[in-house]
Amino acid sequence: MTADPLLLSLAEFDRVDIRVGRIINVQDFPEARKPAYKLRIDFGVTLGVRKSSAQATKYYRKEDLLNRLVIAVVNFPPKQIGPYISEVLTLGVPDGDGGVVLLEPERDVPLGGRMF
């Protein structure tokens, strides 16, 4: 039987470092191809503050995002997005029309907490 190339082993999944952080700064990102924000996210004392961009303009105003907890992958290499370097991948899912809905914990949790 041939292995499904889309299946990950648990060891492969464990390498993806997914953490909770708090958005501490939100700026418009007019240089982005699709509407987006530039975010600074605090992941606590171990990881500190990291930069990200998020195409989350459909449902979130800048003031709605400030101090919001989000979930992000923190161990991908930095990615150049126009003139901006994104250091983490803020996670979201599309709605039926392609708008981004951000993933977030349902309760307040310590910054930097790792998903398991």
C-alpha positions as a LaTeX table, in Angstrom:
\begin{tabular}{lrrr}
\hline
Residue & $x$ (\AA) & $y$ (\AA) & $z$ (\AA) \\
\hline
Met1 & 0.00 & 0.00 & 0.00 \\
Thr2 & 1.40 & 3.41 & $-0.98$ \\
Ala3 & 1.67 & 6.03 & 1.75 \\
Asp4 & $-0.53$ & 9.11 & 1.32 \\
Pro5 & 1.87 & 12.02 & 0.61 \\
Leu6 & $-0.47$ & 14.40 & 2.46 \\
Leu7 & $-0.30$ & 12.49 & 5.74 \\
Leu8 & 2.13 & 13.74 & 8.40 \\
Ser9 & 3.68 & 11.67 & 11.09 \\
Leu10 & 3.23 & 12.82 & 14.67 \\
Ala11 & 6.96 & 13.58 & 14.76 \\
Glu12 & 6.59 & 15.87 & 11.71 \\
Phe13 & 3.63 & 17.67 & 13.27 \\
Asp14 & 5.51 & 18.11 & 16.55 \\
Arg15 & 8.14 & 20.13 & 14.68 \\
Val16 & 5.55 & 22.84 & 13.92 \\
Asp17 & 5.77 & 25.28 & 16.85 \\
Ile18 & 2.35 & 26.89 & 17.29 \\
Arg19 & 2.06 & 29.47 & 20.08 \\
Val20 & $-0.34$ & 32.00 & 21.53 \\
Gly21 & 0.53 & 35.67 & 21.42 \\
Arg22 & $-1.08$ & 39.04 & 22.05 \\
Ile23 & $-1.25$ & 41.67 & 19.31 \\
Ile24 & 0.39 & 44.80 & 20.71 \\
Asn25 & 0.59 & 46.95 & 17.57 \\
Val26 & $-1.44$ & 47.11 & 14.35 \\
Gln27 & $-0.60$ & 49.21 & 11.30 \\
Asp28 & $-2.07$ & 49.48 & 7.83 \\
Phe29 & $-0.06$ & 47.71 & 5.12 \\
Pro30 & $-0.84$ & 49.66 & 1.94 \\
Glu31 & 2.04 & 48.06 & 0.02 \\
Ala32 & 0.51 & 44.57 & 0.31 \\
Arg33 & $-1.09$ & 43.10 & $-2.84$ \\
Lys34 & $-4.21$ & 42.13 & $-0.88$ \\
Pro35 & $-5.57$ & 44.26 & 1.98 \\
Ala36 & $-3.58$ & 43.43 & 5.11 \\
Tyr37 & $-2.28$ & 44.71 & 8.42 \\
Lys38 & 1.24 & 44.71 & 9.84 \\
Leu39 & 1.15 & 43.20 & 13.32 \\
Arg40 & 3.54 & 43.10 & 16.26 \\
Ile41 & 2.71 & 40.14 & 18.48 \\
Asp42 & 4.04 & 39.54 & 22.01 \\
Phe43 & 4.76 & 35.85 & 22.67 \\
Gly44 & 6.02 & 36.37 & 26.22 \\
Val45 & 9.47 & 36.34 & 27.77 \\
Thr46 & 10.84 & 33.31 & 25.94 \\
Leu47 & 10.05 & 34.38 & 22.35 \\
Gly48 & 9.48 & 38.11 & 22.76 \\
Val49 & 7.79 & 40.31 & 20.16 \\
Arg50 & 7.59 & 39.13 & 16.55 \\
Lys51 & 6.26 & 40.70 & 13.35 \\
Ser52 & 3.55 & 39.29 & 11.11 \\
Ser53 & 1.21 & 40.40 & 8.38 \\
Ala54 & $-2.41$ & 39.32 & 8.27 \\
Gln55 & $-5.03$ & 39.65 & 5.56 \\
Ala56 & $-7.65$ & 40.14 & 8.26 \\
Thr57 & $-9.17$ & 43.43 & 7.13 \\
Lys58 & $-12.65$ & 42.12 & 6.27 \\
Tyr59 & $-13.78$ & 41.43 & 9.83 \\
Tyr60 & $-11.29$ & 43.30 & 11.99 \\
Arg61 & $-10.54$ & 46.99 & 12.42 \\
Lys62 & $-7.15$ & 47.90 & 13.80 \\
Glu63 & $-8.65$ & 48.75 & 17.19 \\
Asp64 & $-10.43$ & 45.35 & 17.26 \\
Leu65 & $-7.11$ & 43.55 & 16.86 \\
Leu66 & $-5.17$ & 45.45 & 19.50 \\
Asn67 & $-4.69$ & 43.28 & 22.62 \\
Arg68 & $-6.39$ & 40.28 & 20.96 \\
Leu69 & $-4.89$ & 36.83 & 21.55 \\
Val70 & $-3.96$ & 34.99 & 18.36 \\
Ile71 & $-2.41$ & 31.68 & 17.37 \\
Ala72 & 0.71 & 31.65 & 15.19 \\
Val73 & 3.39 & 29.34 & 13.82 \\
Val74 & 6.64 & 30.72 & 15.21 \\
Asn75 & 9.29 & 28.47 & 13.66 \\
Phe76 & 8.90 & 29.10 & 9.93 \\
Pro77 & 11.71 & 31.11 & 8.33 \\
Pro78 & 11.03 & 34.86 & 7.94 \\
Lys79 & 9.14 & 35.73 & 4.77 \\
Gln80 & 9.52 & 38.87 & 2.69 \\
Ile81 & 6.09 & 40.36 & 1.94 \\
Gly82 & 6.68 & 43.45 & $-0.17$ \\
Pro83 & 8.86 & 45.77 & 1.93 \\
Tyr84 & 7.97 & 43.93 & 5.17 \\
Ile85 & 9.56 & 40.88 & 6.82 \\
Ser86 & 6.99 & 38.60 & 8.46 \\
Glu87 & 8.58 & 36.54 & 11.24 \\
Val88 & 5.57 & 34.39 & 12.23 \\
Leu89 & 2.49 & 33.03 & 10.46 \\
Thr90 & $-0.69$ & 34.26 & 12.15 \\
Leu91 & $-3.30$ & 31.54 & 11.69 \\
Gly92 & $-6.81$ & 32.03 & 10.36 \\
Val93 & $-9.43$ & 30.24 & 8.33 \\
Pro94 & $-11.43$ & 31.53 & 5.36 \\
Asp95 & $-15.11$ & 32.30 & 5.56 \\
Gly96 & $-17.34$ & 31.35 & 2.62 \\
Asp97 & $-16.20$ & 34.43 & 0.67 \\
Gly98 & $-12.46$ & 34.17 & 1.36 \\
Gly99 & $-12.37$ & 36.63 & 4.27 \\
Val100 & $-9.97$ & 35.69 & 7.08 \\
Val101 & $-11.26$ & 34.70 & 10.52 \\
Leu102 & $-8.37$ & 34.58 & 12.99 \\
Leu103 & $-7.81$ & 31.59 & 15.27 \\
Glu104 & $-7.70$ & 32.46 & 18.95 \\
Pro105 & $-7.95$ & 30.69 & 22.31 \\
Glu106 & $-11.40$ & 30.78 & 23.86 \\
Arg107 & $-9.94$ & 31.89 & 27.22 \\
Asp108 & $-7.12$ & 34.09 & 28.40 \\
Val109 & $-3.96$ & 31.98 & 28.54 \\
Pro110 & $-0.29$ & 32.77 & 29.22 \\
Leu111 & 1.60 & 34.31 & 26.32 \\
Gly112 & 3.90 & 31.91 & 24.52 \\
Gly113 & 1.89 & 28.83 & 25.44 \\
Arg114 & 2.55 & 26.05 & 22.92 \\
Met115 & $-0.26$ & 24.18 & 21.25 \\
Phe116 & $-0.29$ & 20.44 & 21.82 \\
\hline
\end{tabular}
